[in-house]
Amino acid sequence: MEPIVQPNHGFRKYFKRCLDKAELDEDKKRQLQGHSLRVEWSYTDRDIDELRPLYKRAYRYLDISEQGAVNMKHDELQQEVRELRAVVRNLEIESSQRIYLSKPAKD
């Protein structure tokens, strides 16, 4: 952490980024961060049990250990491999369809 960054601010910022990675609803993120929701309190459920699964979803991003970073990178790379395999499958299908359509019809 840079010396000019105050530890409390740095941890709050890190926590927010982790919640962002978990793709949580903005109001729910604010609740988990302990921010006041002002008027939104009237429209937002404050049940702690509702927040537990959201926190659990973000929890994997909150691990600051080296192993946690390795696990997260591993998961990201696995997701990328899955996405690339899907792209390759689609290209193979598209290619085979073009080859089939370009073949002359036999009499």
Residue pairs with C-beta under 8 A, 6 or more apart in sequence:
1 7
1 10
12 33
14 64
15 33
15 62
16 29
16 33
17 61
18 58
18 61
18 62
19 29
19 32
19 33
19 58
19 61
20 29
21 58
21 61
22 54
22 57
22 58
22 61
24 32
24 54
24 57
24 58
27 37
27 40
27 44
28 44
28 51
28 54
30 37
30 40
31 37
31 44
31 46
31 51
32 51
32 54
32 55
32 58
37 44
60 68
60 71
60 72
60 75
61 72
63 69
63 71
63 72
